Amino acid sequence: MLRLVARLLIFVLLTLVTQIGGLAYLVALGLARLLRVRHEALRLGLFLLCYGAASIIAMLVAPSFGRVPLPCLAGNGETLAAQSPLYCVLNRNYVAPELREVALALAEHVDAEFPGTTTLVVDGSFPFLDGFPLLPHLSHGNGRALDVAYYYEDAEGRFRNGVTRSPIGYFAFEQPATGDVLPCPAQQDGLSLRWDLDALQPLFPNYRLEPQRTGAALRWLATAGVTRFGVRSVFIEPHLKQALGVNSSHIRFQGCRAARHDDHLHIQLGRSGGV
């Protein structure tokens, strides 16, 4: 009974984190029984083979479901890459084809203005099934939402290409300065995803948001991104919008029930809800 419960929990966890991992786990269990594989290391290897095969199949089949993968690694002239290969390993780098065009065009624009700049993306969506949750996000369920990491500079003002403060691109917040308007000063109840994670902040390196590239990205999204590619909204905290001097109705606050957006940008195309 305990083994069955453990396997069920593993299945659920792998499904929630990777979408296809639970199915790969079931296939691996079936193969292990068929081949009479009992050693745990061999069972793990069998699962990794099944998961790798499932990921390759997902990459080939996802376009039929209206999803395409974003680049995983920078190189060979690529100006767009996943912030970490982990996002590709977990199959969280899929978006609608239109959104991939937005991300590629954004990266090319920032690189054209500031040569040698790599734009990093974090969570997109899973490869299949509109409405399948991509936790902990409230959206990202239909391939039309994408998170983009900020550009950073070090304490001496030197741009750090391909580097973020957080090892996963999230949760290293750009804190409001004294006097900045706080949009949700009392939003601390259990119904909110607006985590401050104060205990983590001292662990991150002393980098700060690089304003020129970040401002250029926001201005492009609010102009060409809207008119040419159908960007509906870009979520950012009010104090950063003010500091970067970008005034557009498409650049807006995401609301008090959603996660903070002073550690990343959230790009959203039309026909999508939530944050």
N, C-alpha and C positions, 0 to 999 in steps of 0.2 A: 504493500500500500504506500509506504513512504517513497519507494522508488518511483511509483506511478505519479505521485504528487510532485516529486522533484522534476521528473521529466515534463510534466505539464507546465510547471513554472518556467523551466528552461525554454520550452516551446513558446510560451506567451512572451517572455522577455526578448527572445530573438526576433519574434515577429514584430513587437513594438519598436525595437531599436533599428531593425534592418529591413523590415517587411518580408523578405524572402528567406530569412535565416531559419524561421520556424519550420518551413517546408523542407529546407535542406537538412535540418536536424532529423525530421521524421524519415526522410529517405536514407540518411546515414544509419539510423537505428535499424531500418529494415534490411539494409545491406549487411550490417554487422551481424544480425541474426542469421541471414542467409549464408554468409561466408563463415559463420561461427567465429567471429572475431571477439575475443574476450579481454584482451589487454587494453587498459584505458588509453594508453598513448596511441595505440593503433586506431582505436575508436575515434580519438580526437583527430588524428590524421585523416581518417575517412570522412569525418564531418567537414574538415577544411577543404578537402577535395570536392565534396558535394557543394559546399557553399561557393567555392571558386567557380565551379561549372555553372551553378545557378546564376551567379553574377554576370558571367559572360553571356549566358542565354538572355538575361534581363536586358543587357545592353543592346543585343540584337533585336529583341522583340519590342522593347519599350516604344520605339517610333510608331508602331502600329496602334499604340494607346495614347499617342499625342505627347510623348515625353522624349527628350533627348538628353544625353549626359553633357555636363560642362567639363572643360579640361581639368585634369587632375594635377598636372605638373607644368611648371613654367619651363621653357626651353624651346630651341629652334624658332626663335622669334615670337613665341607666345607672349602676349601681354596680359593674359587672364589665366588664373590657376586657382585650384582649391587652396584654402588657407592651410589645410593639412590633408595628406593622403587619406587620413582616417575617414573623411567625409565621403570619399569614393569607395573605400572598403565597406562602409556601412550603407552604400547605395542611397545616400542623401543628396546627391549632386545632379538630380534630374529636374528639368524644367520643360515648359512648353517651348517649341521651336522659336516662337516670337520672343520669348523672354531670353533665350540664349542669344538672339540677335541683339537685344538691348545690352546684355552684359558684354558681348564682344565689342560692340560699337563704343560703349562707355570706356572700356579698357584701351581701345585704340585712340580715343580722343584724349584721355589723360596722358597716355604715352606720347602722343604727338605734341602736346603742350609741354610735357616734362619728360624728355627722352630717357629711356631706361627705367620706366615705372611699370611695375607689375601690379595689377589689380587683383585682390584676393577675394574669393567668395567663400561663404560658409554654408549654412543650410539652404538647400533648395526644396526639393520634394523627393518622394520615393518614385520608382519607375512605373507603378501601376495604380489604378483605381482612384478616381476622384473621391474625395471625402475620407480617404484613409488617413488617420491622424499622424502627423509628424511631431511627436512630443519633444519638448514641452510647448511647442507653438500652438497658438489658437487657430492659425491658418496653415499655409504651406501644404494644403491637402489637394490642390488641383493643378500644381505645376506652374501657377501664375504668380508666385511670390518667391523672392530670392533675397537673402541677406548678404550684404557686402561688407567686408571688414574695412575699418578706417585705415587711412594712411598715417604713418607715425614718423616722428623725428625724435632724436635723443635729447638729453638735457643741454647739449651744446648747439642744438638746432640743425643737426645733420640728418638728412632724410634716411630712413632705414627701409630700404626696398625689400619687399617680401617678408616683412617682420611685423608682428602684432605684439601688443603688450601681454595678452593672454595666450597661453599655448593652444587654445582651441578657438581663439577669436571672439569669445564672448566673456562677459562679466567683469572686464577691466573698464570701469566706468570713468568718463570724463566728468569730474564733479563740478557742480555749479560754483561760480565764484560768489564771494560775499556780495549781497545786493541783488543777485539774479532772482527772478521770479521762479518760485517752485510751483509746478503745476498741480502737484498732489501732496501737499504737506502732511495730510492726515491719512493717506491711503496705505494703511499697514494691516488691513484685515486679511483673513485667510482666503478671501475670494479673489485676491489680486495676485498676478504674477509679477508685480513690480517689486522684485527683490533688490535690496541694496547690497547684500553680501559684504558687509563692512569688514568682516574678519579676513576676507580674501584680498582686499585692496592693497595692504602693505606687501603682499607677496609678489606683486607684479613689478617689472622693471620701471625705472623712472623715465618712461617715454611719454610723449604728449602728442595730441592730434596735430598732424601737419596741415596747416590751414590752406595752403595754396592748392595742393592737389585735391583735398577734400572739398574745398569751395568750388574748384573747377568741375568736379564730378557732380556736385549738387546743381550747379548752374546748367550743365549739359542735360541732366535728367529733367530739369524743370522747363527746358526749351525744346531742344531736338528730341529728347526722350519722349516728351509728351506729343509733339506734333508729328514726328516721323514714326514712332514705335508704339504709341498708345499707352505710355506710362500713365497710370491713374493717380498714384500717390507714392510719396517717399516719406517714410516715418523717421523723425529725428526729434530729439529733445528741444524744447523751446530755447534754452540758453545757448545751445550750439547753433541753431538757426540764426539767432541774433548775433552771436559772435562771428559767424562766417559771412554775415551780410547778404544772405540769400532770401529774397522776398518773393514768394510764389505761393499761391493757394494750393499747389500740388505738393509742396513741402510742408508737412504738417505734423502735429502731435498725434500720437496713436491712441491716447486715452489712458485713464488711470487704472484700468483693469489689466492692461497688457504689460509685457516686460519693458524695462527701460531700453531706450534706443540712443544712449550716449556711449555705447560700445560697438555699435554697428549701424549700418543703414538697412532699411527694409524697403525693397522695391516691389511694387505691386502693379500688375496690369489690370485692365478692366475685367468685369465679370468675376470678381473675387471678393470675398468678405472676410472680416476678422483681421487679426494681426498675428 
